[in-house]
């Protein structure tokens, strides 16, 4: 694989769920995912085998693990091991979050490639 570059503001996106859009960048063994949450958007309880690291770039995102909401604000980061059930919500101003997954989320690649 050769060098890849991207300007995320111009990158195509896919809708993860209503109110949540993702702009991915795929590598061989990991991926970045710039996620934009509309005001008040939520992500339902789920889990995945991928390790997930992230940083809140703008707004507030709360990760809910074991029923406990962990509110993360600008420049707060997190590490979420694989297989941990979690949900998320954001505040009234929305949020922008950069997620990193390892290994690559092939389900995201398929949705991105399919255009939605």
C-alpha positions in Angstrom: 0.0 0.0 0.0 1.3 3.5 -0.8 0.7 6.8 0.9 -3.0 7.8 1.3 -4.1 11.3 2.1 -7.5 12.7 2.9 -9.1 16.1 3.7 -11.9 15.0 6.0 -14.1 18.0 5.3 -14.3 16.9 1.6 -14.3 13.2 2.2 -17.4 11.2 1.4 -19.4 9.9 4.3 -21.9 7.2 5.2 -24.8 7.3 7.7 -24.1 5.0 10.7 -27.6 5.6 12.1 -29.9 8.6 11.9 -28.1 11.7 13.1 -24.6 10.1 13.0 -22.4 10.3 10.0 -18.9 8.8 9.5 -16.0 9.6 7.3 -13.6 6.7 7.3 -9.9 6.2 6.4 -8.9 2.6 6.0 -5.4 1.2 6.5 -4.2 -2.4 6.4 -4.7 -3.2 10.1 -6.4 -0.1 11.6 -8.8 2.6 10.6 -9.7 6.2 11.5 -13.3 7.3 11.6 -14.3 10.9 11.9 -17.8 10.8 13.3 -20.3 13.8 13.4 -23.2 13.6 15.8 -26.2 15.8 15.2 -27.5 17.5 18.3 -29.0 15.0 20.7 -28.0 12.0 18.6 -27.7 8.5 20.2 -26.1 5.2 19.4 -27.9 2.2 20.8 -26.3 -0.5 23.0 -23.9 -2.6 20.9 -20.6 -4.4 21.0 -17.9 -5.4 18.5 -14.7 -7.4 18.6 -12.6 -4.4 17.6 -10.6 -2.3 20.1 -11.8 1.3 19.8 -9.8 4.4 20.8 -11.2 7.9 20.4 -10.9 11.6 21.1 -13.7 14.1 21.3 -12.8 17.0 19.0 -15.9 19.1 19.6 -18.9 19.0 21.8 -19.7 16.3 24.4 -20.1 12.6 23.8 -21.1 10.3 26.6 -20.1 6.6 26.5 -22.4 4.4 28.5 -20.7 1.2 29.8 -22.3 -1.0 32.5 -25.1 1.6 32.8 -22.6 4.3 33.8 -22.4 7.4 31.5 -18.9 8.8 31.0 -19.2 12.3 29.7 -16.2 13.2 27.4 -15.6 16.8 26.3 -13.2 18.4 23.9 -9.8 16.7 23.9 -10.9 13.9 26.2 -9.9 10.5 24.9 -10.8 6.9 25.7 -9.9 3.3 25.1 -12.7 0.7 24.8 -11.7 -2.9 24.6 -13.3 -5.3 22.1 -16.5 -7.1 23.1 -17.5 -4.5 25.7 -21.2 -3.5 25.4 -21.6 0.3 25.1 -23.9 3.0 23.9 -23.4 6.7 23.3 -25.2 10.0 23.2 -24.2 13.6 22.7 -25.2 16.9 24.0 -27.5 19.5 22.5 -24.7 21.0 20.5 -23.8 17.7 18.9 -20.3 16.3 18.8 -17.3 15.5 16.5 -15.3 12.5 17.5 -12.3 10.7 15.9 -12.5 7.0 16.5 -9.7 4.5 15.8 -10.5 0.8 15.3 -8.2 -2.2 15.2 -8.5 -4.3 13.2 -10.4 -2.6 10.4 -14.2 -2.6 10.7 -15.0 -4.5 7.5 -18.7 -3.8 8.1 -17.9 -0.1 7.9 -15.9 -0.6 4.7 -18.8 -2.5 3.1 -21.3 0.2 4.1 -19.0 3.0 2.9 -18.3 1.2 -0.4 -22.0 0.7 -0.9 -22.6 4.4 -0.4 -24.6 4.3 2.8 
